[in-house]
Amino acid sequence: MTWLRRAQEAKRPGGVSAVYYQDQGRWEVDYPETTGYIITTFLTYARLTGDDRYLAWAKEMGDWEVNIQAPEGGAGEPVGVYGLRPRSSTPAR
């Protein structure tokens, strides 16, 4: 959990990086898919331990996901063009 929290803190404002370059000592850009998985991990951990900080951090991640979401519903690519190239979205009807 410490490592996951560190991955969230590395790149603000709330998403979680999917990659850490150990040889360079740096984190890559926040990644929507990774962040989504970690939200549920933080929620479960908060429930199991009673540590409400993890609820707040999960909310921060969720807010970040909403902020990068395209109007069509896609979460975007992890290359700095969030919202411009959705990975998945609801088909237009």
Gaussian input, Z-matrix of N, CA and C with variables (Angstrom, degrees):
# hf/3-21g

backbone

0 1
 N
 C     1     B1
 C     2     B2     1     A1
 N     3     B3     2     A2     1     D1
 C     4     B4     3     A3     2     D2
 C     5     B5     4     A4     3     D3
 N     6     B6     5     A5     4     D4
 C     7     B7     6     A6     5     D5
 C     8     B8     7     A7     6     D6
 N     9     B9     8     A8     7     D7
 C    10    B10     9     A9     8     D8
 C    11    B11    10    A10     9     D9
 N    12    B12    11    A11    10    D10
 C    13    B13    12    A12    11    D11
 C    14    B14    13    A13    12    D12
 N    15    B15    14    A14    13    D13
 C    16    B16    15    A15    14    D14
 C    17    B17    16    A16    15    D15
 N    18    B18    17    A17    16    D16
 C    19    B19    18    A18    17    D17
 C    20    B20    19    A19    18    D18
 N    21    B21    20    A20    19    D19
 C    22    B22    21    A21    20    D20
 C    23    B23    22    A22    21    D21
 N    24    B24    23    A23    22    D22
 C    25    B25    24    A24    23    D23
 C    26    B26    25    A25    24    D24
 N    27    B27    26    A26    25    D25
 C    28    B28    27    A27    26    D26
 C    29    B29    28    A28    27    D27
 N    30    B30    29    A29    28    D28
 C    31    B31    30    A30    29    D29
 C    32    B32    31    A31    30    D30
 N    33    B33    32    A32    31    D31
 C    34    B34    33    A33    32    D32
 C    35    B35    34    A34    33    D33
 N    36    B36    35    A35    34    D34
 C    37    B37    36    A36    35    D35
 C    38    B38    37    A37    36    D36
 N    39    B39    38    A38    37    D37
 C    40    B40    39    A39    38    D38
 C    41    B41    40    A40    39    D39
 N    42    B42    41    A41    40    D40
 C    43    B43    42    A42    41    D41
 C    44    B44    43    A43    42    D42
 N    45    B45    44    A44    43    D43
 C    46    B46    45    A45    44    D44
 C    47    B47    46    A46    45    D45
 N    48    B48    47    A47    46    D46
 C    49    B49    48    A48    47    D47
 C    50    B50    49    A49    48    D48
 N    51    B51    50    A50    49    D49
 C    52    B52    51    A51    50    D50
 C    53    B53    52    A52    51    D51
 N    54    B54    53    A53    52    D52
 C    55    B55    54    A54    53    D53
 C    56    B56    55    A55    54    D54
 N    57    B57    56    A56    55    D55
 C    58    B58    57    A57    56    D56
 C    59    B59    58    A58    57    D57
 N    60    B60    59    A59    58    D58
 C    61    B61    60    A60    59    D59
 C    62    B62    61    A61    60    D60
 N    63    B63    62    A62    61    D61
 C    64    B64    63    A63    62    D62
 C    65    B65    64    A64    63    D63
 N    66    B66    65    A65    64    D64
 C    67    B67    66    A66    65    D65
 C    68    B68    67    A67    66    D66
 N    69    B69    68    A68    67    D67
 C    70    B70    69    A69    68    D68
 C    71    B71    70    A70    69    D69
 N    72    B72    71    A71    70    D70
 C    73    B73    72    A72    71    D71
 C    74    B74    73    A73    72    D72
 N    75    B75    74    A74    73    D73
 C    76    B76    75    A75    74    D74
 C    77    B77    76    A76    75    D75
 N    78    B78    77    A77    76    D76
 C    79    B79    78    A78    77    D77
 C    80    B80    79    A79    78    D78
 N    81    B81    80    A80    79    D79
 C    82    B82    81    A81    80    D80
 C    83    B83    82    A82    81    D81
 N    84    B84    83    A83    82    D82
 C    85    B85    84    A84    83    D83
 C    86    B86    85    A85    84    D84
 N    87    B87    86    A86    85    D85
 C    88    B88    87    A87    86    D86
 C    89    B89    88    A88    87    D87
 N    90    B90    89    A89    88    D88
 C    91    B91    90    A90    89    D89
 C    92    B92    91    A91    90    D90
 N    93    B93    92    A92    91    D91
 C    94    B94    93    A93    92    D92
 C    95    B95    94    A94    93    D93
 N    96    B96    95    A95    94    D94
 C    97    B97    96    A96    95    D95
 C    98    B98    97    A97    96    D96
 N    99    B99    98    A98    97    D97
 C   100   B100    99    A99    98    D98
 C   101   B101   100   A100    99    D99
 N   102   B102   101   A101   100   D100
 C   103   B103   102   A102   101   D101
 C   104   B104   103   A103   102   D102
 N   105   B105   104   A104   103   D103
 C   106   B106   105   A105   104   D104
 C   107   B107   106   A106   105   D105
 N   108   B108   107   A107   106   D106
 C   109   B109   108   A108   107   D107
 C   110   B110   109   A109   108   D108
 N   111   B111   110   A110   109   D109
 C   112   B112   111   A111   110   D110
 C   113   B113   112   A112   111   D111
 N   114   B114   113   A113   112   D112
 C   115   B115   114   A114   113   D113
 C   116   B116   115   A115   114   D114
 N   117   B117   116   A116   115   D115
 C   118   B118   117   A117   116   D116
 C   119   B119   118   A118   117   D117
 N   120   B120   119   A119   118   D118
 C   121   B121   120   A120   119   D119
 C   122   B122   121   A121   120   D120
 N   123   B123   122   A122   121   D121
 C   124   B124   123   A123   122   D122
 C   125   B125   124   A124   123   D123
 N   126   B126   125   A125   124   D124
 C   127   B127   126   A126   125   D125
 C   128   B128   127   A127   126   D126
 N   129   B129   128   A128   127   D127
 C   130   B130   129   A129   128   D128
 C   131   B131   130   A130   129   D129
 N   132   B132   131   A131   130   D130
 C   133   B133   132   A132   131   D131
 C   134   B134   133   A133   132   D132
 N   135   B135   134   A134   133   D133
 C   136   B136   135   A135   134   D134
 C   137   B137   136   A136   135   D135
 N   138   B138   137   A137   136   D136
 C   139   B139   138   A138   137   D137
 C   140   B140   139   A139   138   D138
 N   141   B141   140   A140   139   D139
 C   142   B142   141   A141   140   D140
 C   143   B143   142   A142   141   D141
 N   144   B144   143   A143   142   D142
 C   145   B145   144   A144   143   D143
 C   146   B146   145   A145   144   D144
 N   147   B147   146   A146   145   D145
 C   148   B148   147   A147   146   D146
 C   149   B149   148   A148   147   D147
 N   150   B150   149   A149   148   D148
 C   151   B151   150   A150   149   D149
 C   152   B152   151   A151   150   D150
 N   153   B153   152   A152   151   D151
 C   154   B154   153   A153   152   D152
 C   155   B155   154   A154   153   D153
 N   156   B156   155   A155   154   D154
 C   157   B157   156   A156   155   D155
 C   158   B158   157   A157   156   D156
 N   159   B159   158   A158   157   D157
 C   160   B160   159   A159   158   D158
 C   161   B161   160   A160   159   D159
 N   162   B162   161   A161   160   D160
 C   163   B163   162   A162   161   D161
 C   164   B164   163   A163   162   D162
 N   165   B165   164   A164   163   D163
 C   166   B166   165   A165   164   D164
 C   167   B167   166   A166   165   D165
 N   168   B168   167   A167   166   D166
 C   169   B169   168   A168   167   D167
 C   170   B170   169   A169   168   D168
 N   171   B171   170   A170   169   D169
 C   172   B172   171   A171   170   D170
 C   173   B173   172   A172   171   D171
 N   174   B174   173   A173   172   D172
 C   175   B175   174   A174   173   D173
 C   176   B176   175   A175   174   D174
 N   177   B177   176   A176   175   D175
 C   178   B178   177   A177   176   D176
 C   179   B179   178   A178   177   D177
 N   180   B180   179   A179   178   D178
 C   181   B181   180   A180   179   D179
 C   182   B182   181   A181   180   D180
 N   183   B183   182   A182   181   D181
 C   184   B184   183   A183   182   D182
 C   185   B185   184   A184   183   D183
 N   186   B186   185   A185   184   D184
 C   187   B187   186   A186   185   D185
 C   188   B188   187   A187   186   D186
 N   189   B189   188   A188   187   D187
 C   190   B190   189   A189   188   D188
 C   191   B191   190   A190   189   D189
 N   192   B192   191   A191   190   D190
 C   193   B193   192   A192   191   D191
 C   194   B194   193   A193   192   D192
 N   195   B195   194   A194   193   D193
 C   196   B196   195   A195   194   D194
 C   197   B197   196   A196   195   D195
 N   198   B198   197   A197   196   D196
 C   199   B199   198   A198   197   D197
 C   200   B200   199   A199   198   D198
 N   201   B201   200   A200   199   D199
 C   202   B202   201   A201   200   D200
 C   203   B203   202   A202   201   D201
 N   204   B204   203   A203   202   D202
 C   205   B205   204   A204   203   D203
 C   206   B206   205   A205   204   D204
 N   207   B207   206   A206   205   D205
 C   208   B208   207   A207   206   D206
 C   209   B209   208   A208   207   D207
 N   210   B210   209   A209   208   D208
 C   211   B211   210   A210   209   D209
 C   212   B212   211   A211   210   D210
 N   213   B213   212   A212   211   D211
 C   214   B214   213   A213   212   D212
 C   215   B215   214   A214   213   D213
 N   216   B216   215   A215   214   D214
 C   217   B217   216   A216   215   D215
 C   218   B218   217   A217   216   D216
 N   219   B219   218   A218   217   D217
 C   220   B220   219   A219   218   D218
 C   221   B221   220   A220   219   D219
 N   222   B222   221   A221   220   D220
 C   223   B223   222   A222   221   D221
 C   224   B224   223   A223   222   D222
 N   225   B225   224   A224   223   D223
 C   226   B226   225   A225   224   D224
 C   227   B227   226   A226   225   D225
 N   228   B228   227   A227   226   D226
 C   229   B229   228   A228   227   D227
 C   230   B230   229   A229   228   D228
 N   231   B231   230   A230   229   D229
 C   232   B232   231   A231   230   D230
 C   233   B233   232   A232   231   D231
 N   234   B234   233   A233   232   D232
 C   235   B235   234   A234   233   D233
 C   236   B236   235   A235   234   D234
 N   237   B237   236   A236   235   D235
 C   238   B238   237   A237   236   D236
 C   239   B239   238   A238   237   D237
 N   240   B240   239   A239   238   D238
 C   241   B241   240   A240   239   D239
 C   242   B242   241   A241   240   D240
 N   243   B243   242   A242   241   D241
 C   244   B244   243   A243   242   D242
 C   245   B245   244   A244   243   D243
 N   246   B246   245   A245   244   D244
 C   247   B247   246   A246   245   D245
 C   248   B248   247   A247   246   D246
 N   249   B249   248   A248   247   D247
 C   250   B250   249   A249   248   D248
 C   251   B251   250   A250   249   D249
 N   252   B252   251   A251   250   D250
 C   253   B253   252   A252   251   D251
 C   254   B254   253   A253   252   D252
 N   255   B255   254   A254   253   D253
 C   256   B256   255   A255   254   D254
 C   257   B257   256   A256   255   D255
 N   258   B258   257   A257   256   D256
 C   259   B259   258   A258   257   D257
 C   260   B260   259   A259   258   D258
 N   261   B261   260   A260   259   D259
 C   262   B262   261   A261   260   D260
 C   263   B263   262   A262   261   D261
 N   264   B264   263   A263   262   D262
 C   265   B265   264   A264   263   D263
 C   266   B266   265   A265   264   D264
 N   267   B267   266   A266   265   D265
 C   268   B268   267   A267   266   D266
 C   269   B269   268   A268   267   D267
 N   270   B270   269   A269   268   D268
 C   271   B271   270   A270   269   D269
 C   272   B272   271   A271   270   D270
 N   273   B273   272   A272   271   D271
 C   274   B274   273   A273   272   D272
 C   275   B275   274   A274   273   D273
 N   276   B276   275   A275   274   D274
 C   277   B277   276   A276   275   D275
 C   278   B278   277   A277   276   D276

   B1=1.4419
   B2=1.5300
   B3=1.3036
   B4=1.4615
   B5=1.5286
   B6=1.3191
   B7=1.4665
   B8=1.5351
   B9=1.3192
   B10=1.4606
   B11=1.5279
   B12=1.3010
   B13=1.4616
   B14=1.5191
   B15=1.3109
   B16=1.4649
   B17=1.5375
   B18=1.3299
   B19=1.4719
   B20=1.5182
   B21=1.3216
   B22=1.4651
   B23=1.5255
   B24=1.2985
   B25=1.4626
   B26=1.5249
   B27=1.3222
   B28=1.4604
   B29=1.5161
   B30=1.3013
   B31=1.4621
   B32=1.5175
   B33=1.2767
   B34=1.4543
   B35=1.5110
   B36=1.2944
   B37=1.4458
   B38=1.5230
   B39=1.3064
   B40=1.4541
   B41=1.5039
   B42=1.3234
   B43=1.4539
   B44=1.5154
   B45=1.3218
   B46=1.4584
   B47=1.5234
   B48=1.2999
   B49=1.4574
   B50=1.5214
   B51=1.3256
   B52=1.4591
   B53=1.5203
   B54=1.3281
   B55=1.4655
   B56=1.5245
   B57=1.3275
   B58=1.4541
   B59=1.5146
   B60=1.3227
   B61=1.4601
   B62=1.5232
   B63=1.3120
   B64=1.4557
   B65=1.5247
   B66=1.3328
   B67=1.4621
   B68=1.5298
   B69=1.3266
   B70=1.4619
   B71=1.5217
   B72=1.3209
   B73=1.4607
   B74=1.5162
   B75=1.3467
   B76=1.4572
   B77=1.5300
   B78=1.3293
   B79=1.4573
   B80=1.5137
   B81=1.3150
   B82=1.4592
   B83=1.5296
   B84=1.3181
   B85=1.4572
   B86=1.5365
   B87=1.3220
   B88=1.4673
   B89=1.5253
   B90=1.3115
   B91=1.4591
   B92=1.5263
   B93=1.3335
   B94=1.4702
   B95=1.5298
   B96=1.3187
   B97=1.4673
   B98=1.5276
   B99=1.3242
   B100=1.4654
   B101=1.5198
   B102=1.3116
   B103=1.4599
   B104=1.5257
   B105=1.3261
   B106=1.4613
   B107=1.5162
   B108=1.3240
   B109=1.4687
   B110=1.5258
   B111=1.3065
   B112=1.4652
   B113=1.5312
   B114=1.3198
   B115=1.4731
   B116=1.5269
   B117=1.3224
   B118=1.4678
   B119=1.5152
   B120=1.3108
   B121=1.4685
   B122=1.5290
   B123=1.3313
   B124=1.4642
   B125=1.5258
   B126=1.3230
   B127=1.4680
   B128=1.5242
   B129=1.3160
   B130=1.4671
   B131=1.5242
   B132=1.3163
   B133=1.4591
   B134=1.5275
   B135=1.3191
   B136=1.4693
   B137=1.5264
   B138=1.3301
   B139=1.4689
   B140=1.5295
   B141=1.3172
   B142=1.4732
   B143=1.5213
   B144=1.3361
   B145=1.4619
   B146=1.5250
   B147=1.3464
   B148=1.4553
   B149=1.5202
   B150=1.3367
   B151=1.4613
   B152=1.5285
   B153=1.3237
   B154=1.4604
   B155=1.5195
   B156=1.3139
   B157=1.4711
   B158=1.5261
   B159=1.3269
   B160=1.4642
   B161=1.5279
   B162=1.3189
   B163=1.4701
   B164=1.5298
   B165=1.3115
   B166=1.4663
   B167=1.5256
   B168=1.3215
   B169=1.4564
   B170=1.5270
   B171=1.3264
   B172=1.4686
   B173=1.5310
   B174=1.3083
   B175=1.4697
   B176=1.5246
   B177=1.3032
   B178=1.4683
   B179=1.5346
   B180=1.3257
   B181=1.4625
   B182=1.5237
   B183=1.3272
   B184=1.4608
   B185=1.5128
   B186=1.3204
   B187=1.4639
   B188=1.5257
   B189=1.3270
   B190=1.4645
   B191=1.5236
   B192=1.3329
   B193=1.4694
   B194=1.5315
   B195=1.3218
   B196=1.4661
   B197=1.5292
   B198=1.3278
   B199=1.4617
   B200=1.5219
   B201=1.3314
   B202=1.4616
   B203=1.5244
   B204=1.3034
   B205=1.4635
   B206=1.5221
   B207=1.3252
   B208=1.4602
   B209=1.5263
   B210=1.3175
   B211=1.4617
   B212=1.5312
   B213=1.3248
   B214=1.4613
   B215=1.5306
   B216=1.3209
   B217=1.4569
   B218=1.5060
   B219=1.3204
   B220=1.4668
   B221=1.5141
   B222=1.3317
   B223=1.4583
   B224=1.5213
   B225=1.3185
   B226=1.4619
   B227=1.5108
   B228=1.2951
   B229=1.4616
   B230=1.5237
   B231=1.3086
   B232=1.4657
   B233=1.5227
   B234=1.3227
   B235=1.4609
   B236=1.5177
   B237=1.3133
   B238=1.4462
   B239=1.5189
   B240=1.3310
   B241=1.4611
   B242=1.5190
   B243=1.3126
   B244=1.4512
   B245=1.5188
   B246=1.3073
   B247=1.4489
   B248=1.5189
   B249=1.3182
   B250=1.4543
   B251=1.5228
   B252=1.3017
   B253=1.4583
   B254=1.5230
   B255=1.3277
   B256=1.4690
   B257=1.5127
   B258=1.3198
   B259=1.4594
   B260=1.5177
   B261=1.3090
   B262=1.4601
   B263=1.5284
   B264=1.2826
   B265=1.4599
   B266=1.5111
   B267=1.3116
   B268=1.4469
   B269=1.5274
   B270=1.3174
   B271=1.4625
   B272=1.5245
   B273=1.3148
   B274=1.4737
   B275=1.5309
   B276=1.3047
   B277=1.4650
   B278=1.5021
   A1=110.11
   A2=116.96
   A3=120.56
   A4=110.28
   A5=116.35
   A6=120.69
   A7=110.50
   A8=117.33
   A9=120.34
   A10=110.64
   A11=116.80
   A12=120.57
   A13=109.93
   A14=117.56
   A15=121.81
   A16=110.26
   A17=116.14
   A18=120.31
   A19=111.15
   A20=117.47
   A21=120.62
   A22=110.71
   A23=117.48
   A24=121.21
   A25=112.51
   A26=117.09
   A27=121.11
   A28=113.14
   A29=116.61
   A30=121.51
   A31=107.95
   A32=117.73
   A33=121.19
   A34=108.50
   A35=120.86
   A36=127.11
   A37=115.58
   A38=121.37
   A39=117.01
   A40=117.21
   A41=118.25
   A42=119.77
   A43=110.37
   A44=115.77
   A45=120.76
   A46=109.34
   A47=115.64
   A48=121.17
   A49=110.30
   A50=115.67
   A51=120.72
   A52=111.41
   A53=117.34
   A54=120.48
   A55=110.33
   A56=114.96
   A57=121.77
   A58=107.58
   A59=117.33
   A60=122.60
   A61=108.27
   A62=115.54
   A63=120.32
   A64=111.19
   A65=117.66
   A66=120.44
   A67=112.53
   A68=116.86
   A69=121.56
   A70=112.68
   A71=116.56
   A72=120.84
   A73=113.54
   A74=116.26
   A75=118.39
   A76=111.22
   A77=113.84
   A78=122.99
   A79=109.75
   A80=116.95
   A81=122.99
   A82=108.48
   A83=116.35
   A84=123.44
   A85=110.86
   A86=116.31
   A87=121.31
   A88=109.62
   A89=115.83
   A90=121.72
   A91=109.51
   A92=118.11
   A93=120.89
   A94=114.55
   A95=117.78
   A96=119.87
   A97=111.15
   A98=116.29
   A99=120.84
   A100=110.51
   A101=116.45
   A102=121.28
   A103=110.77
   A104=116.98
   A105=120.72
   A106=112.93
   A107=116.63
   A108=120.07
   A109=111.09
   A110=116.46
   A111=120.57
   A112=111.18
   A113=118.01
   A114=120.22
   A115=109.57
   A116=117.05
   A117=119.33
   A118=111.65
   A119=117.32
   A120=120.67
   A121=110.22
   A122=116.96
   A123=120.71
   A124=111.45
   A125=117.19
   A126=119.84
   A127=111.39
   A128=116.60
   A129=120.87
   A130=110.64
   A131=116.83
   A132=120.72
   A133=111.01
   A134=116.52
   A135=120.47
   A136=110.54
   A137=116.22
   A138=120.08
   A139=110.96
   A140=116.48
   A141=120.22
   A142=113.05
   A143=116.93
   A144=120.08
   A145=113.65
   A146=116.69
   A147=119.56
   A148=113.41
   A149=117.17
   A150=121.54
   A151=108.69
   A152=116.31
   A153=122.00
   A154=114.34
   A155=117.71
   A156=118.92
   A157=110.38
   A158=116.20
   A159=119.74
   A160=111.37
   A161=117.65
   A162=120.46
   A163=109.92
   A164=116.74
   A165=121.34
   A166=110.79
   A167=116.51
   A168=119.67
   A169=111.42
   A170=117.60
   A171=121.18
   A172=109.61
   A173=117.12
   A174=120.68
   A175=110.36
   A176=116.62
   A177=120.91
   A178=110.54
   A179=116.20
   A180=120.42
   A181=110.90
   A182=116.69
   A183=120.61
   A184=111.92
   A185=116.76
   A186=120.78
   A187=110.45
   A188=116.51
   A189=120.69
   A190=110.55
   A191=116.78
   A192=120.83
   A193=110.72
   A194=116.97
   A195=121.17
   A196=110.25
   A197=116.74
   A198=120.82
   A199=113.40
   A200=118.41
   A201=120.26
   A202=112.21
   A203=117.20
   A204=121.29
   A205=111.27
   A206=115.68
   A207=121.86
   A208=109.74
   A209=117.98
   A210=120.74
   A211=113.00
   A212=116.93
   A213=120.98
   A214=112.48
   A215=117.32
   A216=121.15
   A217=115.70
   A218=118.70
   A219=121.50
   A220=111.57
   A221=115.86
   A222=120.73
   A223=112.38
   A224=119.16
   A225=120.86
   A226=115.22
   A227=114.71
   A228=123.61
   A229=109.80
   A230=117.49
   A231=120.39
   A232=114.20
   A233=118.20
   A234=120.21
   A235=112.77
   A236=117.34
   A237=121.06
   A238=114.57
   A239=117.64
   A240=119.95
   A241=110.04
   A242=117.29
   A243=122.07
   A244=110.60
   A245=115.04
   A246=120.86
   A247=113.81
   A248=118.47
   A249=120.71
   A250=112.34
   A251=117.62
   A252=122.13
   A253=108.97
   A254=117.97
   A255=119.28
   A256=112.33
   A257=116.10
   A258=122.20
   A259=109.94
   A260=115.51
   A261=119.50
   A262=107.37
   A263=114.31
   A264=118.43
   A265=108.78
   A266=114.60
   A267=120.76
   A268=109.04
   A269=118.47
   A270=118.70
   A271=111.55
   A272=114.99
   A273=120.53
   A274=108.62
   A275=116.45
   A276=120.26
   A277=110.27
   D1=-34.11
   D2=177.50
   D3=-62.46
   D4=-42.55
   D5=179.94
   D6=-65.37
   D7=-43.17
   D8=179.03
   D9=-63.05
   D10=-41.11
   D11=178.17
   D12=-64.39
   D13=-41.28
   D14=178.04
   D15=-61.23
   D16=-39.50
   D17=178.46
   D18=-64.57
   D19=-33.31
   D20=177.45
   D21=-73.64
   D22=-41.41
   D23=-177.53
   D24=-70.33
   D25=-23.35
   D26=-173.77
   D27=-63.14
   D28=-39.09
   D29=-177.66
   D30=-125.49
   D31=112.86
   D32=179.95
   D33=-89.07
   D34=149.05
   D35=29.84
   D36=-114.99
   D37=35.85
   D38=173.93
   D39=145.70
   D40=-17.81
   D41=176.64
   D42=-77.39
   D43=178.30
   D44=-178.98
   D45=-123.23
   D46=132.49
   D47=177.33
   D48=-69.29
   D49=145.62
   D50=177.39
   D51=-95.01
   D52=-12.24
   D53=-171.96
   D54=-136.77
   D55=136.31
   D56=170.63
   D57=-123.61
   D58=124.55
   D59=178.16
   D60=-92.26
   D61=99.36
   D62=-175.04
   D63=-63.29
   D64=-39.00
   D65=-179.02
   D66=-67.26
   D67=-23.51
   D68=-179.88
   D69=-106.28
   D70=-11.82
   D71=-179.24
   D72=63.75
   D73=37.92
   D74=-178.50
   D75=-139.82
   D76=154.67
   D77=178.08
   D78=-96.92
   D79=149.38
   D80=175.10
   D81=-85.31
   D82=175.49
   D83=-179.11
   D84=-58.25
   D85=152.17
   D86=175.87
   D87=-58.17
   D88=144.83
   D89=-173.11
   D90=-125.50
   D91=122.21
   D92=-174.89
   D93=-58.33
   D94=-44.53
   D95=-176.49
   D96=-64.96
   D97=-47.00
   D98=178.31
   D99=-59.17
   D100=-45.16
   D101=179.89
   D102=-58.76
   D103=-43.52
   D104=179.36
   D105=-59.21
   D106=-41.70
   D107=178.21
   D108=-65.51
   D109=-39.76
   D110=-175.45
   D111=-73.47
   D112=-28.06
   D113=175.39
   D114=-55.24
   D115=-50.41
   D116=-178.45
   D117=-66.86
   D118=-33.33
   D119=176.70
   D120=-63.70
   D121=-44.51
   D122=179.27
   D123=-65.58
   D124=-40.45
   D125=178.11
   D126=-62.02
   D127=-43.28
   D128=179.12
   D129=-65.75
   D130=-42.96
   D131=179.99
   D132=-62.75
   D133=-41.16
   D134=177.91
   D135=-61.01
   D136=-42.07
   D137=-179.99
   D138=-66.02
   D139=-41.93
   D140=-177.49
   D141=-71.03
   D142=-34.32
   D143=-173.70
   D144=-104.43
   D145=-17.55
   D146=-175.19
   D147=77.36
   D148=10.39
   D149=-179.38
   D150=-87.04
   D151=100.51
   D152=-175.55
   D153=-69.55
   D154=-12.10
   D155=175.46
   D156=-60.20
   D157=-34.36
   D158=-179.23
   D159=-69.97
   D160=-28.96
   D161=172.96
   D162=-64.57
   D163=-45.25
   D164=-179.73
   D165=-64.01
   D166=-41.65
   D167=-179.92
   D168=-68.97
   D169=-34.95
   D170=175.66
   D171=-65.37
   D172=-40.86
   D173=177.85
   D174=-62.98
   D175=-41.67
   D176=177.87
   D177=-59.00
   D178=-42.25
   D179=177.98
   D180=-65.60
   D181=-42.24
   D182=178.43
   D183=-62.87
   D184=-40.76
   D185=176.92
   D186=-61.84
   D187=-40.63
   D188=178.11
   D189=-62.16
   D190=-44.14
   D191=178.95
   D192=-59.57
   D193=-44.03
   D194=179.20
   D195=-62.89
   D196=-40.22
   D197=-177.92
   D198=-66.00
   D199=-28.23
   D200=-179.64
   D201=-96.28
   D202=-4.34
   D203=-176.54
   D204=-68.95
   D205=134.51
   D206=177.02
   D207=-74.06
   D208=157.95
   D209=177.96
   D210=-56.32
   D211=-29.33
   D212=179.31
   D213=-78.86
   D214=-9.58
   D215=177.46
   D216=108.89
   D217=-11.70
   D218=-179.18
   D219=-70.99
   D220=151.88
   D221=-178.89
   D222=-92.34
   D223=-11.69
   D224=174.78
   D225=93.23
   D226=171.04
   D227=178.17
   D228=-89.63
   D229=152.18
   D230=-178.14
   D231=-86.45
   D232=25.70
   D233=-176.95
   D234=-110.48
   D235=25.44
   D236=176.08
   D237=89.08
   D238=8.66
   D239=179.55
   D240=-119.75
   D241=42.19
   D242=-178.28
   D243=-52.77
   D244=133.66
   D245=177.56
   D246=87.10
   D247=-17.75
   D248=-178.63
   D249=-89.01
   D250=-30.72
   D251=-179.02
   D252=-132.83
   D253=79.13
   D254=-176.70
   D255=-62.50
   D256=140.83
   D257=176.25
   D258=-77.12
   D259=-39.65
   D260=178.20
   D261=-148.08
   D262=147.53
   D263=179.10
   D264=-158.92
   D265=169.22
   D266=176.22
   D267=-75.07
   D268=129.28
   D269=-179.43
   D270=-63.36
   D271=142.40
   D272=177.28
   D273=-68.95
   D274=142.07
   D275=178.64
   D276=-121.39

